[in-house]
């Protein structure tokens, strides 16, 4: 399938949700106000919601909701501002924001769509609030276990040793043989913007190197961000990953039984270098009612074949 099936549509509603602790969450709605609610949960963490108009969601059937998670995108305060309090941005804060948004918009149940970090957050939300989730579509499955974090920021260096050495050398010498992610998290809290900019550039250069090994890797996929967005992205990523996303190891796999009765479509690239397919396989075995599609020509950056399977799931669920 070369093109998405629906013309790009404009948001019929947008606004800010006040969380009560100084944060304001930006959201927007597309499609039909009376349509089936679907929430798109973006990746990163800290990437912000996709800015382009949606074209894969039938606007006559779906009420598509997008939001920017705390401190990124159009939500405020922005993580590029060193005064933004990262202690108010944890996985539980984000789950609570999703519930608050659901109530604010008058949604009873919604389909959850989440890719990469978005899949972790969607799974964590669904396991706390299974009665609020109708279906789930998860490309690029992650559960943000410390083992997965260690693979992305250390283990994958076996395939890109030159780039990984540069990533490792981006932190002070006394932190290079320890927790690199925590070392970057400390750099991203430095009051000197030049220090934060350099650390962010080194981080996204490594992310780009990992993607470059994939069949459809996109050059500069991470580093092409505007400077403030890049700083916010890396600051939030390092903050979450240095804390293991405040999840117990294997928590989302052990809790997958709570998703019984929720149909799920998992779509994962065989050549995903940042998130090896093992996690998707383990989740599919632990989640009653989940279907896993492994796409042979795809990595984390996706492919036409992967997008076709995702679109088919969106179409399948629109009238369910």
Order of alpha helices (4+ residues) and beta strands (2+ residues): beta-beta-beta-beta-alpha-beta-alpha-beta-alpha-alpha-alpha-alpha-alpha-alpha-beta-alpha-beta-alpha
